Amino acid sequence: MRKGSIRLIAAASVIALALTGCSSSSDDAANTDTQFEIFTWWASGGEAAGLQGMIDVYTAQNPNTEFINAAVAGGAGVNAKAV
């Protein structure tokens, strides 16, 4: 019983420290202008409509971010830009 309690406390401590390291104490990062570029093959039909829906939601939640849609035609990706 005692070993189980110690393990539980240790695991909770590790999780708490990990969450603290992933958090931010200021909103400055959310207010900066940034760019977000996505490479995808969702370029036509329902796929393009789905991608546009995700773009609309993202830009509504992140108004200071420029979303760059680098969709390429063709499923093999041969027309994709070199990164």
Buried (B, 14 or more C-beta within 10 A) or exposed (E): EEEEEEEEEEEEEEEEEEEEEEEEEEEEEEEEEEEEEBEBBBBEEEEBEEBEEEBEEEBEEEEEBEBEBEBBEEEEEEEBEEE
